[in-house]
């Protein structure tokens, strides 16, 4: 059975330059709106868990980088993906420990 890898922010940032990388922010939409990593797609954890049963994301071979606020939800999301046969899954924890730029929408 595949497993996911826990990586640090620098490794995640390096992987973000690859063309097959999908960055998943599994926080709630309100959290995502306060700021997110550039290029991230907001797929809240609850939605991810439910949707995997009915309409999984199509690309099993893409590189998935997953984060949340502190790292708890991203670990759960990573486990869900590997249980559904995704082969390249990385959990880089929470945005609270992200030392690089984030997108903050203007109000």
N, CA, C and O atoms as a printed pandas DataFrame, in Angstrom:
     atom_number atom_name residue_name chain_id  residue_number  x_coord  y_coord  z_coord
0              1         N          UNK        A               1    0.848   -1.185    0.000
1              2        CA          UNK        A               1    0.000    0.000    0.000
2              3         C          UNK        A               1    0.890    1.244    0.000
3              4         O          UNK        A               1    1.872    1.305    0.740
4              5         N          UNK        A               2    0.553    2.224   -0.819
5              6        CA          UNK        A               2    1.359    3.450   -0.854
6              7         C          UNK        A               2    1.260    4.226    0.456
7              8         O          UNK        A               2    0.290    4.090    1.202
8              9         N          UNK        A               3    2.255    5.020    0.718
9             10        CA          UNK        A               3    2.243    5.894    1.882
10            11         C          UNK        A               3    2.571    7.306    1.422
11            12         O          UNK        A               3    3.065    7.517    0.314
12            13         N          UNK        A               4    2.290    8.260    2.284
13            14        CA          UNK        A               4    2.655    9.638    1.971
14            15         C          UNK        A               4    3.922    9.999    2.727
15            16         O          UNK        A               4    4.317    9.324    3.678
16            17         N          UNK        A               5    4.544   11.075    2.283
17            18        CA          UNK        A               5    5.756   11.547    2.941
18            19         C          UNK        A               5    5.490   12.889    3.613
19            20         O          UNK        A               5    4.774   13.733    3.075
20            21         N          UNK        A               6    6.064   13.072    4.776
21            22        CA          UNK        A               6    6.025   14.363    5.451
22            23         C          UNK        A               6    7.309   15.094    5.075
23            24         O          UNK        A               6    8.410   14.568    5.239
24            25         N          UNK        A               7    7.150   16.316    4.570
25            26        CA          UNK        A               7    8.309   17.084    4.105
26            27         C          UNK        A               7    8.302   18.468    4.736
27            28         O          UNK        A               7    7.292   18.907    5.287
28            29         N          UNK        A               8    9.436   19.150    4.651
29            30        CA          UNK        A               8    9.524   20.506    5.187
30            31         C          UNK        A               8    9.128   21.524    4.115
31            32         O          UNK        A               8    8.918   21.178    2.952
32            33         N          UNK        A               9    9.033   22.769    4.533
33            34        CA          UNK        A               9    8.583   23.840    3.636
34            35         C          UNK        A               9    9.512   24.024    2.442
35            36         O          UNK        A               9    9.040   24.242    1.326
36            37         N          UNK        A              10   10.810   23.942    2.653
37            38        CA          UNK        A              10   11.744   24.139    1.540
38            39         C          UNK        A              10   11.573   23.058    0.477
39            40         O          UNK        A              10   11.563   23.353   -0.718
40            41         N          UNK        A              11   11.440   21.821    0.907
41            42        CA          UNK        A              11   11.232   20.725   -0.043
42            43         C          UNK        A              11    9.919   20.914   -0.792
43            44         O          UNK        A              11    9.849   20.696   -2.002
44            45         N          UNK        A              12    8.879   21.322   -0.067
45            46        CA          UNK        A              12    7.587   21.580   -0.713
46            47         C          UNK        A              12    7.721   22.681   -1.752
47            48         O          UNK        A              12    7.213   22.552   -2.867
48            49         N          UNK        A              13    8.396   23.758   -1.395
49            50        CA          UNK        A              13    8.572   24.872   -2.337
50            51         C          UNK        A              13    9.320   24.409   -3.581
51            52         O          UNK        A              13    8.973   24.806   -4.693
52            53         N          UNK        A              14   10.333   23.581   -3.409
53            54        CA          UNK        A              14   11.069   23.043   -4.557
54            55         C          UNK        A              14   10.164   22.188   -5.447
55            56         O          UNK        A              14   10.239   22.273   -6.673
56            57         N          UNK        A              15    9.314   21.370   -4.836
57            58        CA          UNK        A              15    8.408   20.515   -5.611
58            59         C          UNK        A              15    7.350   21.325   -6.359
59            60         O          UNK        A              15    6.825   20.870   -7.375
60            61         N          UNK        A              16    7.038   22.507   -5.866
61            62        CA          UNK        A              16    6.019   23.347   -6.503
62            63         C          UNK        A              16    6.421   23.808   -7.899
63            64         O          UNK        A              16    5.572   24.247   -8.674
64            65         N          UNK        A              17    7.687   23.714   -8.221
65            66        CA          UNK        A              17    8.139   24.141   -9.547
66            67         C          UNK        A              17    7.874   23.083  -10.615
67            68         O          UNK        A              17    7.990   23.369  -11.807
68            69         N          UNK        A              18    7.525   21.881  -10.211
69            70        CA          UNK        A              18    7.254   20.810  -11.175
70            71         C          UNK        A              18    5.891   21.018  -11.824
71            72         O          UNK        A              18    4.954   21.479  -11.174
72            73         N          UNK        A              19    5.784   20.682  -13.087
73            74        CA          UNK        A              19    4.538   20.919  -13.826
74            75         C          UNK        A              19    3.406   19.989  -13.406
75            76         O          UNK        A              19    2.240   20.299  -13.650
76            77         N          UNK        A              20    3.721   18.859  -12.783
77            78        CA          UNK        A              20    2.665   17.915  -12.404
78            79         C          UNK        A              20    2.212   18.083  -10.957
79            80         O          UNK        A              20    1.528   17.211  -10.421
80            81         N          UNK        A              21    2.582   19.185  -10.322
81            82        CA          UNK        A              21    2.278   19.387   -8.907
82            83         C          UNK        A              21    0.941   20.084   -8.711
83            84         O          UNK        A              21    0.638   21.078   -9.371
84            85         N          UNK        A              22    0.146   19.542   -7.789
85            86        CA          UNK        A              22   -1.122   20.141   -7.379
86            87         C          UNK        A              22   -1.002   20.447   -5.896
87            88         O          UNK        A              22   -0.713   19.560   -5.093
88            89         N          UNK        A              23   -1.224   21.712   -5.534
89            90        CA          UNK        A              23   -1.127   22.143   -4.136
90            91         C          UNK        A              23   -2.539   22.188   -3.569
91            92         O          UNK        A              23   -3.378   22.952   -4.046
92            93         N          UNK        A              24   -2.802   21.375   -2.556
93            94        CA          UNK        A              24   -4.121   21.323   -1.936
94            95         C          UNK        A              24   -4.088   21.986   -0.567
95            96         O          UNK        A              24   -3.312   21.602    0.307
96            97         N          UNK        A              25   -4.938   22.979   -0.398
97            98        CA          UNK        A              25   -5.152   23.627    0.893
98            99         C          UNK        A              25   -6.447   23.031    1.436
99           100         O          UNK        A              25   -7.520   23.283    0.887
100          101         N          UNK        A              26   -6.360   22.247    2.503
101          102        CA          UNK        A              26   -7.541   21.543    3.002
102          103         C          UNK        A              26   -8.225   22.277    4.156
103          104         O          UNK        A              26   -8.991   21.682    4.914
104          105         N          UNK        A              27   -7.942   23.566    4.279
105          106        CA          UNK        A              27   -8.638   24.380    5.281
106          107         C          UNK        A              27  -10.030   24.745    4.763
107          108         O          UNK        A              27  -10.361   24.492    3.605
108          109         N          UNK        A              28  -10.826   25.336    5.630
109          110        CA          UNK        A              28  -12.149   25.817    5.241
110          111         C          UNK        A              28  -12.011   27.056    4.357
111          112         O          UNK        A              28  -10.992   27.744    4.420
112          113         N          UNK        A              29  -13.024   27.349    3.532
113          114        CA          UNK        A              29  -12.944   28.517    2.643
114          115         C          UNK        A              29  -12.652   29.833    3.367
115          116         O          UNK        A              29  -11.927   30.675    2.838
116          117         N          UNK        A              30  -13.203   30.020    4.563
117          118        CA          UNK        A              30  -12.939   31.254    5.312
118          119         C          UNK        A              30  -11.460   31.369    5.676
119          120         O          UNK        A              30  -10.890   32.459    5.627
120          121         N          UNK        A              31  -10.847   30.259    6.035
121          122        CA          UNK        A              31   -9.417   30.263    6.351
122          123         C          UNK        A              31   -8.599   30.540    5.095
123          124         O          UNK        A              31   -7.649   31.322    5.121
124          125         N          UNK        A              32   -8.974   29.896    4.003
125          126        CA          UNK        A              32   -8.279   30.079    2.724
126          127         C          UNK        A              32   -8.314   31.547    2.311
127          128         O          UNK        A              32   -7.331   32.074    1.790
128          129         N          UNK        A              33   -9.449   32.207    2.544
129          130        CA          UNK        A              33   -9.619   33.608    2.145
130          131         C          UNK        A              33   -8.728   34.558    2.932
131          132         O          UNK        A              33   -8.487   35.679    2.486
132          133         N          UNK        A              34   -8.235   34.138    4.087
133          134        CA          UNK        A              34   -7.362   35.015    4.876
134          135         C          UNK        A              34   -5.932   35.011    4.363
135          136         O          UNK        A              34   -5.129   35.859    4.752
136          137         N          UNK        A              35   -5.612   34.067    3.496
137          138        CA          UNK        A              35   -4.279   33.963    2.913
138          139         C          UNK        A              35   -3.966   32.524    2.583
139          140         O          UNK        A              35   -4.313   31.615    3.337
140          141         N          UNK        A              36   -3.302   32.313    1.441
141          142        CA          UNK        A              36   -2.965   30.959    1.026
142          143         C          UNK        A              36   -1.683   30.965    0.202
143          144         O          UNK        A              36   -1.216   32.013   -0.243
144          145         N          UNK        A              37   -1.140   29.809    0.015
145          146        CA          UNK        A              37    0.084   29.654   -0.762
146          147         C          UNK        A              37   -0.246   29.848   -2.238
147          148         O          UNK        A              37   -1.248   29.315   -2.714
148          149         N          UNK        A              38    0.575   30.599   -2.973
149          150        CA          UNK        A              38    0.298   30.836   -4.394
150          151         C          UNK        A              38    0.113   29.522   -5.163
151          152         O          UNK        A              38    0.906   28.589   -5.034
152          153         N          UNK        A              39   -0.946   29.477   -5.959
153          154        CA          UNK        A              39   -1.227   28.302   -6.776
154          155         C          UNK        A              39   -2.034   27.223   -6.082
155          156         O          UNK        A              39   -2.379   26.216   -6.701
156          157         N          UNK        A              40   -2.341   27.417   -4.801
157          158        CA          UNK        A              40   -3.083   26.400   -4.058
158          159         C          UNK        A              40   -4.546   26.359   -4.482
159          160         O          UNK        A              40   -5.140   27.374   -4.847
160          161         N          UNK        A              41   -5.103   25.157   -4.422
161          162        CA          UNK        A              41   -6.518   24.927   -4.677
162          163         C          UNK        A              41   -7.155   24.593   -3.339
163          164         O          UNK        A              41   -6.658   23.743   -2.600
164          165         N          UNK        A              42   -8.263   25.269   -3.031
165          166        CA          UNK        A              42   -8.939   25.032   -1.760
166          167         C          UNK        A              42   -9.915   23.862   -1.899
167          168         O          UNK        A              42  -10.918   23.951   -2.606
168          169         N          UNK        A              43   -9.599   22.771   -1.210
169          170        CA          UNK        A              43  -10.470   21.597   -1.144
170          171         C          UNK        A              43  -10.576   21.239    0.335
171          172         O          UNK        A              43   -9.750   20.483    0.846
172          173         N          UNK        A              44  -11.591   21.777    1.034
173          174        CA          UNK        A              44  -11.706   21.517    2.467
174          175         C          UNK        A              44  -11.701   20.019    2.779
175          176         O          UNK        A              44  -12.216   19.209    2.008
176          177         N          UNK        A              45  -11.117   19.674    3.905
177          178        CA          UNK        A              45  -10.956   18.274    4.278
178          179         C          UNK        A              45  -12.273   17.509    4.225
179          180         O          UNK        A              45  -12.322   16.417    3.658
180          181         N          UNK        A              46  -13.340   18.056    4.801
181          182        CA          UNK        A              46  -14.628   17.354    4.801
182          183         C          UNK        A              46  -15.091   17.057    3.381
183          184         O          UNK        A              46  -15.570   15.960    3.096
184          185         N          UNK        A              47  -14.948   18.037    2.491
185          186        CA          UNK        A              47  -15.340   17.852    1.091
186          187         C          UNK        A              47  -14.458   16.797    0.428
187          188         O          UNK        A              47  -14.949   15.951   -0.319
188          189         N          UNK        A              48  -13.175   16.849    0.698
189          190        CA          UNK        A              48  -12.242   15.884    0.110
190          191         C          UNK        A              48  -12.625   14.460    0.498
191          192         O          UNK        A              48  -12.681   13.572   -0.354
192          193         N          UNK        A              49  -12.886   14.247    1.775
193          194        CA          UNK        A              49  -13.238   12.913    2.264
194          195         C          UNK        A              49  -14.513   12.417    1.590
195          196         O          UNK        A              49  -14.570   11.274    1.136
196          197         N          UNK        A              50  -15.534   13.269    1.521
197          198        CA          UNK        A              50  -16.801   12.867    0.906
198          199         C          UNK        A              50  -16.666   12.661   -0.593
199          200         O          UNK        A              50  -17.196   11.689   -1.131
200          201         N          UNK        A              51  -15.972   13.549   -1.270
201          202        CA          UNK        A              51  -15.902   13.480   -2.730
202          203         C          UNK        A              51  -15.074   12.297   -3.217
203          204         O          UNK        A              51  -15.306   11.807   -4.322
204          205         N          UNK        A              52  -14.130   11.832   -2.435
205          206        CA          UNK        A              52  -13.304   10.707   -2.860
206          207         C          UNK        A              52  -14.143    9.443   -3.038
207          208         O          UNK        A              52  -13.773    8.555   -3.805
208          209         N          UNK        A              53  -15.258    9.363   -2.339
209          210        CA          UNK        A              53  -16.128    8.198   -2.458
210          211         C          UNK        A              53  -16.896    8.206   -3.777
211          212         O          UNK        A              53  -17.253    7.149   -4.295
212          213         N          UNK        A              54  -17.150    9.399   -4.321
213          214        CA          UNK        A              54  -18.024    9.509   -5.484
214          215         C          UNK        A              54  -17.324   10.023   -6.734
215          216         O          UNK        A              54  -17.592    9.547   -7.837
216          217         N          UNK        A              55  -16.445   10.975   -6.573
217          218        CA          UNK        A              55  -15.829   11.628   -7.728
218          219         C          UNK        A              55  -14.388   12.003   -7.398
219          220         O          UNK        A              55  -14.078   13.176   -7.194
220          221         N          UNK        A              56  -13.515   11.011   -7.346
221          222        CA          UNK        A              56  -12.128   11.320   -6.985
222          223         C          UNK        A              56  -11.438   12.192   -8.023
223          224         O          UNK        A              56  -11.831   12.226   -9.189
224          225         N          UNK        A              57  -10.411   12.890   -7.582
225          226        CA          UNK        A              57   -9.597   13.658   -8.518
226          227         C          UNK        A              57   -8.996   12.667   -9.500
227          228         O          UNK        A              57   -8.600   11.565   -9.119
228          229         N          UNK        A              58   -8.930   13.055  -10.744
229          230        CA          UNK        A              58   -8.621   12.103  -11.808
230          231         C          UNK        A              58   -7.159   11.677  -11.908
231          232         O          UNK        A              58   -6.887   10.531  -12.267
232          233         N          UNK        A              59   -6.239   12.535  -11.611
233          234        CA          UNK        A              59   -4.836   12.237  -11.888
234          235         C          UNK        A              59   -4.154   11.554  -10.701
235          236         O          UNK        A              59   -3.642   12.216   -9.799
236          237         N          UNK        A              60   -4.155   10.234  -10.718
237          238        CA          UNK        A              60   -3.548    9.471   -9.627
238          239         C          UNK        A              60   -2.039    9.634   -9.566
239          240         O          UNK        A              60   -1.434    9.419   -8.516
240          241         N          UNK        A              61   -1.424   10.013  -10.686
241          242        CA          UNK        A              61    0.035   10.094  -10.753
242          243         C          UNK        A              61    0.601   11.500  -10.559
243          244         O          UNK        A              61    1.820   11.674  -10.546
244          245         N          UNK        A              62   -0.254   12.492  -10.410
245          246        CA          UNK        A              62    0.237   13.848  -10.152
246          247         C          UNK        A              62    0.917   13.881   -8.783
247          248         O          UNK        A              62    0.734   12.981   -7.964
248          249         N          UNK        A              63    1.694   14.921   -8.552
249          250        CA          UNK        A              63    2.312   15.140   -7.250
250          251         C          UNK        A              63    1.385   16.040   -6.445
251          252         O          UNK        A              63    1.103   17.167   -6.852
252          253         N          UNK        A              64    0.913   15.551   -5.311
253          254        CA          UNK        A              64    0.001   16.307   -4.461
254          255         C          UNK        A              64    0.747   16.804   -3.232
255          256         O          UNK        A              64    1.299   16.013   -2.466
256          257         N          UNK        A              65    0.759   18.120   -3.052
257          258        CA          UNK        A              65    1.329   18.756   -1.865
258          259         C          UNK        A              65    0.158   19.251   -1.038
259          260         O          UNK        A              65   -0.675   20.006   -1.539
260          261         N          UNK        A              66    0.082   18.845    0.207
261          262        CA          UNK        A              66   -1.088   19.134    1.029
262          263         C          UNK        A              66   -0.680   19.909    2.271
263          264         O          UNK        A              66    0.309   19.590    2.932
264          265         N          UNK        A              67   -1.475   20.945    2.573
265          266        CA          UNK        A              67   -1.257   21.693    3.814
266          267         C          UNK        A              67   -2.594   22.148    4.383
267          268         O          UNK        A              67   -3.618   22.119    3.701
268          269         N          UNK        A              68   -2.567   22.566    5.635
269          270        CA          UNK        A              68   -3.743   23.114    6.309
270          271         C          UNK        A              68   -3.264   24.293    7.167
271          272         O          UNK        A              68   -2.411   25.064    6.728
272          273         N          UNK        A              69   -3.791   24.438    8.356
273          274        CA          UNK        A              69   -3.356   25.528    9.231
274          275         C          UNK        A              69   -2.154   25.098   10.067
275          276         O          UNK        A              69   -1.135   25.787   10.113
276          277         N          UNK        A              70   -2.290   23.939   10.733
277          278        CA          UNK        A              70   -1.231   23.516   11.655
278          279         C          UNK        A              70   -0.611   22.162   11.323
279          280         O          UNK        A              70    0.451   21.833   11.850
280          281         N          UNK        A              71   -1.244   21.378   10.469
281          282        CA          UNK        A              71   -0.701   20.083   10.090
282          283         C          UNK        A              71   -1.582   18.889   10.394
283          284         O          UNK        A              71   -1.337   17.802    9.872
284          285         N          UNK        A              72   -2.596   19.058   11.220
285          286        CA          UNK        A              72   -3.469   17.933   11.578
286          287         C          UNK        A              72   -4.339   17.499   10.399
287          288         O          UNK        A              72   -4.362   16.321   10.043
288          289         N          UNK        A              73   -5.051   18.446    9.798
289          290        CA          UNK        A              73   -5.942   18.103    8.682
290          291         C          UNK        A              73   -5.169   17.657    7.447
291          292         O          UNK        A              73   -5.638   16.800    6.698
292          293         N          UNK        A              74   -3.993   18.228    7.231
293          294        CA          UNK        A              74   -3.212   17.817    6.053
294          295         C          UNK        A              74   -2.779   16.358    6.169
295          296         O          UNK        A              74   -2.740   15.648    5.164
296          297         N          UNK        A              75   -2.456   15.904    7.367
297          298        CA          UNK        A              75   -2.077   14.500    7.561
298          299         C          UNK        A              75   -3.260   13.578    7.276
299          300         O          UNK        A              75   -3.097   12.518    6.672
300          301         N          UNK        A              76   -4.440   13.983    7.711
301          302        CA          UNK        A              76   -5.643   13.185    7.437
302          303         C          UNK        A              76   -5.905   13.140    5.936
303          304         O          UNK        A              76   -6.188   12.077    5.383
304          305         N          UNK        A              77   -5.811   14.292    5.277
305          306        CA          UNK        A              77   -6.048   14.354    3.830
306          307         C          UNK        A              77   -5.039   13.501    3.071
307          308         O          UNK        A              77   -5.404   12.808    2.121
308          309         N          UNK        A              78   -3.786   13.544    3.477
309          310        CA          UNK        A              78   -2.754   12.736    2.819
310          311         C          UNK        A              78   -3.075   11.253    2.955
311          312         O          UNK        A              78   -2.920   10.489    2.002
312          313         N          UNK        A              79   -3.513   10.856    4.116
313          314        CA          UNK        A              79   -3.882    9.455    4.335
314          315         C          UNK        A              79   -5.060    9.056    3.444
315          316         O          UNK        A              79   -5.072    7.956    2.891
316          317         N          UNK        A              80   -6.037    9.933    3.302
317          318        CA          UNK        A              80   -7.186    9.659    2.427
318          319         C          UNK        A              80   -6.718    9.446    0.990
319          320         O          UNK        A              80   -7.171    8.514    0.325
320          321         N          UNK        A              81   -5.825   10.294    0.509
321          322        CA          UNK        A              81   -5.350   10.155   -0.869
322          323         C          UNK        A              81   -4.611    8.835   -1.084
323          324         O          UNK        A              81   -4.839    8.159   -2.088
324          325         N          UNK        A              82   -3.740    8.464   -0.165
325          326        CA          UNK        A              82   -3.007    7.209   -0.376
326          327         C          UNK        A              82   -3.937    5.999   -0.279
327          328         O          UNK        A              82   -3.695    4.982   -0.929
328          329         N          UNK        A              83   -4.980    6.099    0.512
329          330        CA          UNK        A              83   -5.958    5.009    0.582
330          331         C          UNK        A              83   -6.703    4.840   -0.740
331          332         O          UNK        A              83   -7.250    3.772   -1.018
332          333         N          UNK        A              84   -6.723    5.895   -1.553
333          334        CA          UNK        A              84   -7.376    5.850   -2.864
334          335         C          UNK        A              84   -6.350    5.719   -3.997
335          336         O          UNK        A              84   -6.627    6.078   -5.141
336          337         N          UNK        A              85   -5.182    5.209   -3.669
337          338        CA          UNK        A              85   -4.146    4.840   -4.645
338          339         C          UNK        A              85   -3.434    5.998   -5.331
339          340         O          UNK        A              85   -2.898    5.825   -6.425
340          341         N          UNK        A              86   -3.418    7.165   -4.716
341          342        CA          UNK        A              86   -2.592    8.252   -5.244
342          343         C          UNK        A              86   -1.146    7.925   -4.887
343          344         O          UNK        A              86   -0.852    7.532   -3.758
344          345         N          UNK        A              87   -0.253    8.088   -5.848
345          346        CA          UNK        A              87    1.096    7.555   -5.666
346          347         C          UNK        A              87    2.152    8.559   -5.206
347          348         O          UNK        A              87    3.211    8.156   -4.725
348          349         N          UNK        A              88    1.883    9.849   -5.344
349          350        CA          UNK        A              88    2.891   10.852   -5.007
350          351         C          UNK        A              88    2.259   11.928   -4.123
351          352         O          UNK        A              88    1.842   12.981   -4.607
352          353         N          UNK        A              89    2.196   11.648   -2.832
353          354        CA          UNK        A              89    1.482   12.501   -1.878
354          355         C          UNK        A              89    2.460   12.979   -0.807
355          356         O          UNK        A              89    3.176   12.186   -0.196
356          357         N          UNK        A              90    2.470   14.296   -0.598
357          358        CA          UNK        A              90    3.366   14.912    0.382
358          359         C          UNK        A              90    2.573   15.823    1.308
359          360         O          UNK        A              90    1.767   16.634    0.853
360          361         N          UNK        A              91    2.801   15.685    2.587
361          362        CA          UNK        A              91    2.196   16.546    3.603
362          363         C          UNK        A              91    3.285   17.489    4.100
363          364         O          UNK        A              91    4.301   17.052    4.640
364          365         N          UNK        A              92    3.058   18.800    3.911
365          366        CA          UNK        A              92    4.065   19.726    4.433
366          367         C          UNK        A              92    3.525   20.569    5.573
367          368         O          UNK        A              92    3.996   21.680    5.814
368          369         N          UNK        A              93    2.526   20.031    6.277
369          370        CA          UNK        A              93    2.084   20.631    7.522
370          371         C          UNK        A              93    1.145   21.799    7.373
371          372         O          UNK        A              93    0.191   21.757    6.597
372          373         N          UNK        A              94    1.430   22.856    8.137
373          374        CA          UNK        A              94    0.517   23.977    8.196
374          375         C          UNK        A              94    1.093   25.278    7.685
375          376         O          UNK        A              94    2.306   25.485    7.655
376          377         N          UNK        A              95    0.187   26.145    7.287
377          378        CA          UNK        A              95    0.587   27.453    6.775
378          379         C          UNK        A              95    1.222   28.295    7.886
379          380         O          UNK        A              95    1.961   29.239    7.607
380          381         N          UNK        A              96    0.933   27.953    9.137
381          382        CA          UNK        A              96    1.527   28.698   10.249
382          383         C          UNK        A              96    3.052   28.613   10.248
383          384         O          UNK        A              96    3.728   29.518   10.738
384          385         N          UNK        A              97    3.589   27.528    9.698
385          386        CA          UNK        A              97    5.046   27.382    9.660
386          387         C          UNK        A              97    5.621   27.613    8.259
387          388         O          UNK        A              97    6.781   27.286    8.010
388          389         N          UNK        A              98    4.826   28.172    7.345
389          390        CA          UNK        A              98    5.276   28.446    5.976
390          391         C          UNK        A              98    6.067   29.753    5.967
391          392         O          UNK        A              98    5.490   30.810    6.225
392          393         N          UNK        A              99    7.372   29.716    5.678
393          394        CA          UNK        A              99    8.189   30.931    5.765
394          395         C          UNK        A              99    8.206   31.782    4.493
395          396         O          UNK        A              99    8.866   32.820    4.449
396          397         N          UNK        A             100    7.485   31.348    3.466
397          398        CA          UNK        A             100    7.534   32.041    2.176
398          399         C          UNK        A             100    6.278   32.885    1.968
399          400         O          UNK        A             100    5.392   32.927    2.822
400          401         N          UNK        A             101    6.219   33.549    0.828
401          402        CA          UNK        A             101    5.095   34.433    0.529
402          403         C          UNK        A             101    3.773   33.679    0.466
403          404         O          UNK        A             101    3.714   32.504    0.101
404          405         N          UNK        A             102    2.721   34.392    0.834
405          406        CA          UNK        A             102    1.360   33.887    0.680
406          407         C          UNK        A             102    0.538   34.932   -0.065
407          408         O          UNK        A             102    0.879   36.114   -0.089
408          409         N          UNK        A             103   -0.543   34.471   -0.666
409          410        CA          UNK        A             103   -1.479   35.365   -1.337
410          411         C          UNK        A             103   -2.480   35.832   -0.295
411          412         O          UNK        A             103   -3.157   35.016    0.330
412          413         N          UNK        A             104   -2.575   37.137   -0.104
413          414        CA          UNK        A             104   -3.552   37.705    0.815
414          415         C          UNK        A             104   -4.486   38.576   -0.013
415          416         O          UNK        A             104   -4.080   39.634   -0.493
416          417         N          UNK        A             105   -5.742   38.140   -0.186
417          418        CA          UNK        A             105   -6.674   38.923   -0.996
418          419         C          UNK        A             105   -6.886   40.313   -0.410
419          420         O          UNK        A             105   -6.944   40.486    0.807
420          421         N          UNK        A             106   -7.001   41.289   -1.285
421          422        CA          UNK        A             106   -7.269   42.651   -0.812
422          423         C          UNK        A             106   -8.742   42.777   -0.482
423          424         O          UNK        A             106   -9.593   42.115   -1.076
424          425         N          UNK        A             107   -9.021   43.638    0.472
425          426        CA          UNK        A             107  -10.414   43.798    0.921
426          427         C          UNK        A             107  -11.044   44.998    0.292
427          428         O          UNK        A             107  -12.211   45.291    0.552
